[in-house]
Amino acid sequence: MTMTKFARVDPTNTEPHPILCLLSGQIEESADILPCEPEVDTDWWYHPSTDEFSPPPELVPELSEVIENKIYYINVWRDMQEKTNLLFEHAGHTWDAGERSKSRMEETLALADATGTLPEGFFWTTADNIDVPMTTTQLQALASAMAAARGQRGFDIHARQRQMKAEVAALTAVADVQAYLVGWAKE
């Protein structure tokens, strides 16, 4: 039966390590370099049968913890995507559909509903800072196009975050979950 030996290993240190020298047969056993008991800090375990080192079980995260953390980052990604600005095309122009534009649009439409008209000389500014004169009907069409663009973007974000969560939940190795990239899928 091969016994696992424990050694404190600093991978950046190029000096020979007494335990490694002992295990490789380069020096004889002595009282001051006998294998030591594992500690809870950064001690790594040497496995003579495979000639490999591994962290002690206390330092290896559980798969469920790693999945939970990755899902947290997926949620953060989703929230950030929902707050980013959105541009869309309508009537030959590029328009902004971010939260501030949506809020302004709602207030302007409320004004048009309350007064029955828009102020004389009313215009809406494109994402390129071009002032485009608008009637109430044109503004309502722009508002509908904005809502459609926001709705589509919201669904795309929702679908992607659900896909990522399903993909992460299906992974069975800690390293695979840790390596999973959160974001839009590469085409």
C-alpha positions in Angstrom: 0.0 0.0 0.0 1.4 3.4 -1.0 1.1 6.0 1.7 0.4 9.6 0.8 3.0 12.0 2.1 2.5 15.7 2.8 4.8 18.5 1.9 4.6 22.3 1.9 5.4 23.2 -1.7 6.1 26.6 -3.1 5.9 26.3 -6.9 7.9 29.5 -7.4 10.9 28.2 -5.4 13.5 26.5 -7.6 15.6 25.2 -4.6 15.4 21.5 -4.0 12.7 20.6 -1.4 13.8 18.1 1.3 10.6 16.1 1.1 10.8 16.0 -2.7 14.5 14.9 -2.5 13.5 12.2 0.0 10.6 11.0 -2.1 12.7 10.8 -5.2 15.4 8.8 -3.4 18.1 11.5 -3.6 18.6 11.6 0.2 18.1 9.3 3.1 15.2 9.7 5.6 16.1 11.5 8.8 14.1 12.8 11.7 14.0 16.4 10.4 12.5 15.6 7.0 10.0 12.9 7.8 6.6 13.3 6.1 4.5 15.7 8.1 0.8 15.8 8.8 -1.4 17.9 6.5 -2.4 21.4 7.7 -5.4 23.4 6.6 -3.4 26.1 4.9 -1.5 25.8 1.6 0.0 22.4 2.1 -0.1 20.2 -1.0 -0.2 16.4 -1.0 2.3 14.3 -2.8 1.1 11.0 -4.3 4.0 8.8 -5.0 2.0 6.3 -7.2 1.3 9.1 -9.7 4.2 11.4 -8.9 1.8 14.3 -8.6 0.8 16.9 -6.1 -2.7 18.0 -5.3 -4.3 20.4 -2.8 -5.8 18.8 0.3 -9.6 18.2 0.1 -10.3 21.3 2.3 -8.9 23.5 -0.4 -10.8 21.9 -3.3 -14.1 23.6 -3.8 -17.2 21.5 -4.1 -18.8 21.3 -7.6 -22.0 22.7 -6.2 -20.2 25.8 -4.7 -18.4 26.5 -8.0 -21.7 26.2 -10.0 -23.4 28.5 -7.5 -20.6 31.1 -7.9 -20.8 30.8 -11.7 -24.6 31.3 -11.7 -24.0 34.4 -9.5 -21.7 35.8 -12.3 -24.3 34.9 -14.9 -26.8 36.9 -13.0 -24.4 39.8 -12.7 -23.8 39.6 -16.5 -27.5 39.6 -17.1 -28.0 42.7 -14.9 -25.2 44.5 -16.6 -26.6 43.7 -20.1 -30.0 45.0 -19.1 -28.5 48.3 -18.1 -26.3 48.8 -21.1 -27.4 51.3 -23.8 -29.2 49.9 -26.8 -29.3 51.4 -30.3 -31.9 50.5 -32.9 -32.9 51.5 -36.4 -36.2 53.1 -37.3 -37.3 55.4 -40.2 -33.8 55.7 -41.6 -32.1 56.8 -38.3 -30.3 55.2 -35.4 -32.0 55.8 -32.1 -31.1 55.3 -28.5 -33.3 52.9 -26.5 -31.6 53.1 -23.1 -33.4 53.6 -19.8 -33.1 57.4 -20.0 -34.5 57.5 -23.5 -37.3 55.2 -22.5 -38.2 57.4 -19.5 -38.1 60.6 -21.7 -40.3 58.9 -24.3 -42.9 57.9 -21.6 -43.0 61.4 -20.2 -43.3 62.9 -23.7 -46.1 60.6 -24.7 -47.9 61.4 -21.4 -47.6 65.1 -22.3 -49.1 64.4 -25.8 -51.9 62.3 -24.2 -52.7 65.0 -21.6 -52.6 68.0 -24.0 -53.6 66.3 -27.2 -50.5 67.5 -29.0 -46.8 68.0 -28.8 -45.1 71.4 -28.3 -44.7 73.4 -31.5 -41.5 72.6 -33.3 -41.1 69.3 -31.4 -38.2 67.0 -32.4 -36.6 63.9 -31.1 -32.8 63.6 -31.2 -31.2 60.5 -32.8 -28.2 58.6 -31.3 -26.1 60.6 -33.8 -27.4 63.9 -32.3 -29.5 64.8 -35.3 -32.8 66.6 -34.4 -35.7 65.0 -36.3 -39.0 66.9 -36.3 -41.9 64.7 -35.2 -45.6 64.6 -35.1 -47.5 62.8 -32.4 -48.1 59.9 -34.8 -44.4 59.7 -35.7 -43.4 59.8 -32.0 -45.9 57.0 -31.2 -44.4 54.9 -34.0 -40.9 55.6 -32.7 -42.0 54.6 -29.2 -43.4 51.3 -30.6 -40.2 50.6 -32.4 -38.2 51.4 -29.2 -40.4 49.1 -27.1 -39.9 46.3 -29.7 -36.1 46.8 -29.8 -36.0 46.8 -25.9 -38.3 43.7 -25.8 -36.2 41.8 -28.3 -33.0 42.7 -26.5 -34.5 41.7 -23.1 -35.6 38.4 -24.5 -32.2 37.8 -26.1 -30.5 38.5 -22.7 -33.0 36.3 -20.8 -32.6 33.4 -23.3 -28.8 33.6 -23.2 -28.6 33.7 -19.4 -31.0 30.7 -19.2 -28.8 28.8 -21.7 -25.7 29.6 -19.8 -27.2 28.4 -16.5 -28.3 25.1 -18.1 -24.9 24.6 -19.6 -23.1 25.3 -16.3 -25.6 23.0 -14.4 -24.7 20.2 -16.8 -21.0 20.4 -16.2 -19.6 17.7 -13.9 -16.0 18.9 -13.3 -15.0 21.8 -11.1 -12.3 22.9 -13.7 -14.9 22.9 -16.5 -17.2 25.1 -14.5 -14.4 27.4 -13.6 -13.3 27.6 -17.2 -16.8 28.4 -18.5 -16.9 31.9 -20.0 -19.9 34.0 -19.2 -21.1 36.2 -22.0 -22.6 36.2 -25.5 -21.9 32.9 -27.4 -19.2 33.2 -30.0 -20.5 32.6 -33.5 
